[in-house]
Amino acid sequence: MNRFGLILISTIALAAPALAQKPVTPTGVWQSPGGNTRLRLSKCGANICGKVAWASPKAKADAARGGHPNLVGMNLFENFSRTGPNSFSGRVFVPDINRSFNGTLTVTNPTTINVRGCLVRNTGCRSDTWTRVGN
């Protein structure tokens, strides 16, 4: 076998795991970057939803100022549908300001997800990395 053939086979062998990536579902309990909120992500039909499982006194007070005194149990991630093996898109509700935004969720590894929301299209965007704290 010539040198080109060996390089081609090596490249295919290294790329195969990435091409055969299994779909990941981010169900479980995830903590916000500041540690003030924990969401339980679970299946809701064919999609993923996220309800507040725990909130700090500060997060509860912020939500109450936005008109939502009962933060625990609120659905903050709504109808996140799969867009790739490890990515989802849906609506993110921010109780502090009483608004919903288009958002994306990407599983970066088994213990972290990246959540991104934008005001309009791709403007006014914010991205946060959440950490898994339970199943």
N, C-alpha and C positions, 0 to 999 in steps of 0.2 A: 504494500500500500504506500502510496506516495505521501509526501509531507502535507499537501493540501487536504487529502482525504482524512488524515489523522486530526488536523486542525478542525475540519468540518464536524467530525464525529465528536470531538471534545466539546465544541461549541454547543452542539445539539444536546449532549448529555448534561451540560451545565444549565442550559435553558429549560430543559424538560420540567423540572419542579415548578418553575415560575409559570409555565404554560398550563400546567395541570393543577393550578391553585384551587383548592377546595373552597367552596363558599363558606364564609364565617358568619355566624349569627351572634350579635353582641348581647345576648340575654344575660342578666345578672344585675348586680348592684354596682353603681359607678359613682365616684365622688368628684365633685367640682374641684377646680384647681385651688381655690381658697379653703376648701374643706367645709364650706358652709351648707352644702346641699348634697344629698345622696339620692340618686334616681334608680328605680328598679325598671330596667328595660325588659320587656316581655313581648311575646307575640300577641298581636291583636288581629286575628284573622290571618291574612297573608302578609301583613306588615308588622312593623315594630313600633311600640309605643313606650313612653317613659313617664312613670308617675313618681312624685316625690315620696320617698320612703322615710326620710329624716331631714330635718332642717334645723340649723342653729337659731338661737334667739335673734341674731342679727338678720338672717335671711327671712325669718318670719316677720320681723318688724318692717323690713324693706317691702315685702309682699303686701303687708297690711297697708302701708302708705300708698301702694298702687291699687288698693281696693280689694285685696284678696287676703282676708284675715285667716283663712284656713289653707295654708300652703301645703301641709302634709296631705297627700292623697290627690293633689292636682295633677292633671295630665299635662306635662310640659313639652313632650315630644309626641307629635301626632302623625299617624299614618306614614311612617318612614318606610318607603318601598325600596327594594334592592335595585341598585343601578350598576353593580359590579360584584365580583366575588367578595369584596370586603367593604363595599360602600353602599350608602343608603341616602335617600333624599326625602324630605317631608316638611312639616311645619314645626317651628320652635316657638313656644309661648313664653314670654318674659313677663312674669307677674308684677315686677317692680314698676313697669311702665304700662302694663295692661295692653300689650301688643303681641301679635304673632308675625313671624317672619319665615321666609323660605330658608331651609337649612339643609346641611349635609352632615353625615356622620360617616367617618372612616375608621375602621379597625386597623390600627397601626401595628399592634402585636397583641398577644393574649391578655395583657394587663393595661393597655391604654387605647383610648379612642380619641379622635380629633373631631370636635363638633364646630361647625362654622355656620353662621347666620348672617344674612345680608338684608339691609333695609329695602333696597330696590335693585333688582338684577344683581350686578356685582359691585354695587357701591354701598358704602357704609357698613362694611363687613367686619365681623369679629370672629376670632377663632380661639378655642380653648381646648386644652388636653385634659381629659378626665381619666381617672385611675380606677381600675376594678378593685372593689373592697369586699365583694361577696358574690355568691352564685345565685 
